[in-house]
């Protein structure tokens, strides 16, 4: 569709991008120290923190990758996000409380900082920093890929640039993300998160209702899919068309792995009062549940409309959401929803460039016993380096947004979930056990991914390599903790563990 045939969509998208840039310039005046850049001065309230955490967690992976994955494998894709309401509570009960309390007794800006504080080991904190950097580059790559696909659809760059269209669209999006991230750091990110979270929730609710309506209602949509030779009744089975082990792997990886996602956990360092955490599960669980409606709505509507002959079969599953919005949704709603999609993607991208820069400038040097002068300057430079690596990965990976995001999520989950969820609640976990668990999680997940990309599969069909890596990491943590001798915790850290 020519760009000028949808002026409301283009204006809404361009207005949002301009607003993000302006927020970056505004935040730059309030970002004076590394503390401001990485944790927004630790002065953010309950609602902003909770919605910022939701904005960071729900991104292009949910808004673009989710409907695309559902188009590919059916209802089984929903198992990835089914535990969302419960895991938001686990975040607060098992991890966030002690992370925030640790930041009261020590200078902690990052997850590797917290691991250094808990385990007293630079080797452990350095291993965590490597996990953060590897996962960040992969996850950021998925965000840039989703951003490129979305802007490509909105601005019609295929008409002008042909095969180079995706790269041009990615360049536009990445430039804007970098501009406000470099200028304002987490100050820019957290205040745009509030706007972004609201846009995401409204957009998800509106598009869900429209998707069900345009596909003829829920009953007709289901009937169309069940009787379609392309999809069939298996599409709507609880396990979809995915193997049983894949579906179970989704639940395990995303149910436990969420406890090791640094871009979400990092938000809790910004909360001004730890006592407010008791209300956080309601804020996060409620906002996340509403945002997930777009996954379910578009994920059902697109195959239903294809089955009814009202929409051509997709050549690329990740086109499900953009195609539905641009071809079958009124322009005013499309503009709102696309602004919400951009909000989701850019919010998560900003979180990742922030923690990625911290890993390069703060965490890895600290693990090596080195100090970095002028942290704020080098943090901004590091943003460019991390983003460049992510762009390269996104271009070379050439796969579904959801699959690249799954690899990144799995890397974080396998490496960090055991040492945080268990280690912050059980004093018996040792530094040696934490280091071995993280190293196992990183090595296993990266190795399995490389082998699978080369067509080498080590497990039975349907088994998720990430699930194996996560299970191996948990096992290593318990085994080594049992066999090694724990150190006596410092008084302030012990008090936090007992809280």
KABELQUI-V29444 format. One record per residue. N is the residue number from 0. RES is the residue in three letters. PSI is psi in whole degrees, 0 to 359 (999 if undefined). Layout:
n=N res=RES psi=PSI
n=N res=RES psi=PSI
This chain:
n=0 res=UNK psi=129
n=1 res=UNK psi=149
n=2 res=UNK psi=324
n=3 res=UNK psi=357
n=4 res=UNK psi=352
n=5 res=UNK psi=60
n=6 res=UNK psi=323
n=7 res=UNK psi=321
n=8 res=UNK psi=313
n=9 res=UNK psi=317
n=10 res=UNK psi=316
n=11 res=UNK psi=316
n=12 res=UNK psi=314
n=13 res=UNK psi=323
n=14 res=UNK psi=319
n=15 res=UNK psi=315
n=16 res=UNK psi=321
n=17 res=UNK psi=319
n=18 res=UNK psi=320
n=19 res=UNK psi=317
n=20 res=UNK psi=317
n=21 res=UNK psi=321
n=22 res=UNK psi=321
n=23 res=UNK psi=316
n=24 res=UNK psi=322
n=25 res=UNK psi=315
n=26 res=UNK psi=331
n=27 res=UNK psi=328
n=28 res=UNK psi=343
n=29 res=UNK psi=7
n=30 res=UNK psi=97
n=31 res=UNK psi=340
n=32 res=UNK psi=168
n=33 res=UNK psi=326
n=34 res=UNK psi=318
n=35 res=UNK psi=316
n=36 res=UNK psi=321
n=37 res=UNK psi=327
n=38 res=UNK psi=23
n=39 res=UNK psi=35
n=40 res=UNK psi=7
n=41 res=UNK psi=49
n=42 res=UNK psi=34
n=43 res=UNK psi=141
n=44 res=UNK psi=181
n=45 res=UNK psi=306
n=46 res=UNK psi=317
n=47 res=UNK psi=318
n=48 res=UNK psi=314
n=49 res=UNK psi=316
n=50 res=UNK psi=327
n=51 res=UNK psi=321
n=52 res=UNK psi=319
n=53 res=UNK psi=317
n=54 res=UNK psi=322
n=55 res=UNK psi=322
n=56 res=UNK psi=322
n=57 res=UNK psi=117
n=58 res=UNK psi=209
n=59 res=UNK psi=333
n=60 res=UNK psi=319
n=61 res=UNK psi=315
n=62 res=UNK psi=328
n=63 res=UNK psi=309
n=64 res=UNK psi=324
n=65 res=UNK psi=301
n=66 res=UNK psi=325
n=67 res=UNK psi=318
n=68 res=UNK psi=323
n=69 res=UNK psi=322
n=70 res=UNK psi=328
n=71 res=UNK psi=314
n=72 res=UNK psi=359
n=73 res=UNK psi=202
n=74 res=UNK psi=342
n=75 res=UNK psi=333
n=76 res=UNK psi=332
n=77 res=UNK psi=338
n=78 res=UNK psi=339
n=79 res=UNK psi=320
n=80 res=UNK psi=359
n=81 res=UNK psi=322
n=82 res=UNK psi=7
n=83 res=UNK psi=313
n=84 res=UNK psi=321
n=85 res=UNK psi=320
n=86 res=UNK psi=336
n=87 res=UNK psi=325
n=88 res=UNK psi=319
n=89 res=UNK psi=322
n=90 res=UNK psi=311
n=91 res=UNK psi=320
n=92 res=UNK psi=318
n=93 res=UNK psi=330
n=94 res=UNK psi=306
n=95 res=UNK psi=320
n=96 res=UNK psi=310
n=97 res=UNK psi=328
n=98 res=UNK psi=315
n=99 res=UNK psi=322
n=100 res=UNK psi=324
n=101 res=UNK psi=323
n=102 res=UNK psi=349
n=103 res=UNK psi=329
n=104 res=UNK psi=343
n=105 res=UNK psi=164
n=106 res=UNK psi=101
n=107 res=UNK psi=123
n=108 res=UNK psi=339
n=109 res=UNK psi=169
n=110 res=UNK psi=315
n=111 res=UNK psi=326
n=112 res=UNK psi=314
n=113 res=UNK psi=322
n=114 res=UNK psi=322
n=115 res=UNK psi=318
n=116 res=UNK psi=315
n=117 res=UNK psi=318
n=118 res=UNK psi=346
n=119 res=UNK psi=31
n=120 res=UNK psi=122
n=121 res=UNK psi=330
n=122 res=UNK psi=316
n=123 res=UNK psi=315
n=124 res=UNK psi=324
n=125 res=UNK psi=320
n=126 res=UNK psi=320
n=127 res=UNK psi=321
n=128 res=UNK psi=322
n=129 res=UNK psi=316
n=130 res=UNK psi=316
n=131 res=UNK psi=317
n=132 res=UNK psi=316
n=133 res=UNK psi=310
n=134 res=UNK psi=322
n=135 res=UNK psi=314
n=136 res=UNK psi=318
n=137 res=UNK psi=314
n=138 res=UNK psi=319
n=139 res=UNK psi=324
n=140 res=UNK psi=320
n=141 res=UNK psi=325
n=142 res=UNK psi=317
n=143 res=UNK psi=324
n=144 res=UNK psi=315
n=145 res=UNK psi=319
n=146 res=UNK psi=318
n=147 res=UNK psi=316
n=148 res=UNK psi=322
n=149 res=UNK psi=311
n=150 res=UNK psi=328
n=151 res=UNK psi=318
n=152 res=UNK psi=320
n=153 res=UNK psi=311
n=154 res=UNK psi=2
n=155 res=UNK psi=39
n=156 res=UNK psi=342
n=157 res=UNK psi=327
n=158 res=UNK psi=330
n=159 res=UNK psi=325
n=160 res=UNK psi=357
n=161 res=UNK psi=232
n=162 res=UNK psi=338
n=163 res=UNK psi=5
n=164 res=UNK psi=312
n=165 res=UNK psi=321
n=166 res=UNK psi=321
n=167 res=UNK psi=315
n=168 res=UNK psi=318
n=169 res=UNK psi=319
n=170 res=UNK psi=319
n=171 res=UNK psi=310
n=172 res=UNK psi=316
n=173 res=UNK psi=321
n=174 res=UNK psi=317
n=175 res=UNK psi=317
n=176 res=UNK psi=314
n=177 res=UNK psi=323
n=178 res=UNK psi=310
n=179 res=UNK psi=337
n=180 res=UNK psi=315
n=181 res=UNK psi=320
n=182 res=UNK psi=309
n=183 res=UNK psi=351
n=184 res=UNK psi=220
n=185 res=UNK psi=339
n=186 res=UNK psi=314
n=187 res=UNK psi=315
n=188 res=UNK psi=315
n=189 res=UNK psi=325
n=190 res=UNK psi=333
n=191 res=UNK psi=335
n=192 res=UNK psi=322
n=193 res=UNK psi=313
n=194 res=UNK psi=317
n=195 res=UNK psi=317
n=196 res=UNK psi=319
n=197 res=UNK psi=317
n=198 res=UNK psi=318
n=199 res=UNK psi=314
n=200 res=UNK psi=314
n=201 res=UNK psi=315
n=202 res=UNK psi=317
n=203 res=UNK psi=317
n=204 res=UNK psi=315
n=205 res=UNK psi=315
n=206 res=UNK psi=329
n=207 res=UNK psi=311
n=208 res=UNK psi=318
n=209 res=UNK psi=321
n=210 res=UNK psi=315
n=211 res=UNK psi=321
n=212 res=UNK psi=312
n=213 res=UNK psi=336
n=214 res=UNK psi=8
n=215 res=UNK psi=15
n=216 res=UNK psi=161
n=217 res=UNK psi=318
n=218 res=UNK psi=316
n=219 res=UNK psi=322
n=220 res=UNK psi=315
n=221 res=UNK psi=316
n=222 res=UNK psi=319
n=223 res=UNK psi=317
n=224 res=UNK psi=317
n=225 res=UNK psi=325
n=226 res=UNK psi=2
n=227 res=UNK psi=133
n=228 res=UNK psi=337
n=229 res=UNK psi=322
n=230 res=UNK psi=301
n=231 res=UNK psi=173
n=232 res=UNK psi=333
n=233 res=UNK psi=336
n=234 res=UNK psi=325
n=235 res=UNK psi=4
n=236 res=UNK psi=153
n=237 res=UNK psi=329
n=238 res=UNK psi=3
n=239 res=UNK psi=215
n=240 res=UNK psi=7
n=241 res=UNK psi=150
n=242 res=UNK psi=154
n=243 res=UNK psi=316
n=244 res=UNK psi=330
n=245 res=UNK psi=314
n=246 res=UNK psi=315
n=247 res=UNK psi=324
n=248 res=UNK psi=321
n=249 res=UNK psi=312
n=250 res=UNK psi=315
n=251 res=UNK psi=310
n=252 res=UNK psi=314
n=253 res=UNK psi=342
n=254 res=UNK psi=321
n=255 res=UNK psi=326
n=256 res=UNK psi=337
n=257 res=UNK psi=337
n=258 res=UNK psi=356
n=259 res=UNK psi=19
n=260 res=UNK psi=104
n=261 res=UNK psi=329
n=262 res=UNK psi=335
n=263 res=UNK psi=311
n=264 res=UNK psi=327
n=265 res=UNK psi=330
n=266 res=UNK psi=330
n=267 res=UNK psi=338
n=268 res=UNK psi=337
n=269 res=UNK psi=345
n=270 res=UNK psi=131
n=271 res=UNK psi=332
n=272 res=UNK psi=117
n=273 res=UNK psi=334
n=274 res=UNK psi=338
n=275 res=UNK psi=350
n=276 res=UNK psi=336
n=277 res=UNK psi=337
n=278 res=UNK psi=352
n=279 res=UNK psi=321
n=280 res=UNK psi=326
n=281 res=UNK psi=315
n=282 res=UNK psi=311
n=283 res=UNK psi=312
n=284 res=UNK psi=318
n=285 res=UNK psi=313
n=286 res=UNK psi=323
n=287 res=UNK psi=319
n=288 res=UNK psi=320
n=289 res=UNK psi=316
n=290 res=UNK psi=329
n=291 res=UNK psi=348
n=292 res=UNK psi=330
n=293 res=UNK psi=326
n=294 res=UNK psi=310
n=295 res=UNK psi=316
n=296 res=UNK psi=305
n=297 res=UNK psi=324
n=298 res=UNK psi=329
n=299 res=UNK psi=319
n=300 res=UNK psi=317
n=301 res=UNK psi=309
n=302 res=UNK psi=328
n=303 res=UNK psi=316
n=304 res=UNK psi=325
n=305 res=UNK psi=318
n=306 res=UNK psi=326
n=307 res=UNK psi=357
n=308 res=UNK psi=12
n=309 res=UNK psi=352
n=310 res=UNK psi=137
n=311 res=UNK psi=147
n=312 res=UNK psi=144
n=313 res=UNK psi=138
n=314 res=UNK psi=336
n=315 res=UNK psi=116
n=316 res=UNK psi=325
n=317 res=UNK psi=351
n=318 res=UNK psi=358
n=319 res=UNK psi=305
n=320 res=UNK psi=310
n=321 res=UNK psi=320
n=322 res=UNK psi=314
n=323 res=UNK psi=315
n=324 res=UNK psi=319
n=325 res=UNK psi=336
n=326 res=UNK psi=336
n=327 res=UNK psi=10
n=328 res=UNK psi=138
n=329 res=UNK psi=144
n=330 res=UNK psi=321
n=331 res=UNK psi=316
n=332 res=UNK psi=319
n=333 res=UNK psi=316
n=334 res=UNK psi=316
n=335 res=UNK psi=313
n=336 res=UNK psi=318
n=337 res=UNK psi=326
n=338 res=UNK psi=321
n=339 res=UNK psi=320
n=340 res=UNK psi=315
n=341 res=UNK psi=320
n=342 res=UNK psi=315
n=343 res=UNK psi=313
n=344 res=UNK psi=313
n=345 res=UNK psi=327
n=346 res=UNK psi=313
n=347 res=UNK psi=320
n=348 res=UNK psi=317
n=349 res=UNK psi=320
n=350 res=UNK psi=319
n=351 res=UNK psi=320
n=352 res=UNK psi=330
n=353 res=UNK psi=308
n=354 res=UNK psi=332
n=355 res=UNK psi=319
n=356 res=UNK psi=323
n=357 res=UNK psi=322
n=358 res=UNK psi=319
n=359 res=UNK psi=319
n=360 res=UNK psi=329
n=361 res=UNK psi=306
n=362 res=UNK psi=310
n=363 res=UNK psi=314
n=364 res=UNK psi=319
n=365 res=UNK psi=321
n=366 res=UNK psi=332
n=367 res=UNK psi=2
n=368 res=UNK psi=23
n=369 res=UNK psi=149
n=370 res=UNK psi=146
n=371 res=UNK psi=116
n=372 res=UNK psi=153
n=373 res=UNK psi=57
n=374 res=UNK psi=320
n=375 res=UNK psi=316
n=376 res=UNK psi=311
n=377 res=UNK psi=335
n=378 res=UNK psi=319
n=379 res=UNK psi=322
n=380 res=UNK psi=320
n=381 res=UNK psi=329
n=382 res=UNK psi=318
n=383 res=UNK psi=319
n=384 res=UNK psi=313
n=385 res=UNK psi=317
n=386 res=UNK psi=322
n=387 res=UNK psi=317
n=388 res=UNK psi=321
n=389 res=UNK psi=319
n=390 res=UNK psi=315
n=391 res=UNK psi=316
n=392 res=UNK psi=316
n=393 res=UNK psi=319
n=394 res=UNK psi=319
n=395 res=UNK psi=335
n=396 res=UNK psi=311
n=397 res=UNK psi=42
n=398 res=UNK psi=188
n=399 res=UNK psi=144
n=400 res=UNK psi=316
n=401 res=UNK psi=325
n=402 res=UNK psi=320
n=403 res=UNK psi=320
n=404 res=UNK psi=324
n=405 res=UNK psi=318
n=406 res=UNK psi=315
n=407 res=UNK psi=314
n=408 res=UNK psi=317
n=409 res=UNK psi=323
n=410 res=UNK psi=313
n=411 res=UNK psi=312
n=412 res=UNK psi=313
n=413 res=UNK psi=323
n=414 res=UNK psi=319
n=415 res=UNK psi=331
n=416 res=UNK psi=313
n=417 res=UNK psi=315
n=418 res=UNK psi=340
n=419 res=UNK psi=305
n=420 res=UNK psi=320
n=421 res=UNK psi=313
n=422 res=UNK psi=332
n=423 res=UNK psi=358
n=424 res=UNK psi=354
n=425 res=UNK psi=113
n=426 res=UNK psi=342
n=427 res=UNK psi=342
n=428 res=UNK psi=127
n=429 res=UNK psi=165
n=430 res=UNK psi=321
n=431 res=UNK psi=318
n=432 res=UNK psi=318
n=433 res=UNK psi=315
n=434 res=UNK psi=314
n=435 res=UNK psi=320
n=436 res=UNK psi=315
n=437 res=UNK psi=316
n=438 res=UNK psi=320
n=439 res=UNK psi=314
n=440 res=UNK psi=315
n=441 res=UNK psi=308
n=442 res=UNK psi=316
n=443 res=UNK psi=313
n=444 res=UNK psi=317
n=445 res=UNK psi=317
n=446 res=UNK psi=313
n=447 res=UNK psi=321
n=448 res=UNK psi=315
n=449 res=UNK psi=316
n=450 res=UNK psi=317
n=451 res=UNK psi=325
n=452 res=UNK psi=335
n=453 res=UNK psi=8
n=454 res=UNK psi=15
n=455 res=UNK psi=116
n=456 res=UNK psi=123
n=457 res=UNK psi=349
n=458 res=UNK psi=171
n=459 res=UNK psi=153
n=460 res=UNK psi=134
n=461 res=UNK psi=341
n=462 res=UNK psi=126
n=463 res=UNK psi=122
n=464 res=UNK psi=325
n=465 res=UNK psi=323
n=466 res=UNK psi=320
n=467 res=UNK psi=317
n=468 res=UNK psi=319
n=469 res=UNK psi=315
n=470 res=UNK psi=320
n=471 res=UNK psi=322
n=472 res=UNK psi=314
n=473 res=UNK psi=315
n=474 res=UNK psi=315
n=475 res=UNK psi=319
n=476 res=UNK psi=313
n=477 res=UNK psi=318
n=478 res=UNK psi=310
n=479 res=UNK psi=324
n=480 res=UNK psi=321
n=481 res=UNK psi=325
n=482 res=UNK psi=345
n=483 res=UNK psi=164
n=484 res=UNK psi=124
n=485 res=UNK psi=150
n=486 res=UNK psi=159
n=487 res=UNK psi=128
n=488 res=UNK psi=149
n=489 res=UNK psi=153
n=490 res=UNK psi=315
n=491 res=UNK psi=323
n=492 res=UNK psi=318
n=493 res=UNK psi=321
n=494 res=UNK psi=321
n=495 res=UNK psi=318
n=496 res=UNK psi=329
n=497 res=UNK psi=350
n=498 res=UNK psi=999
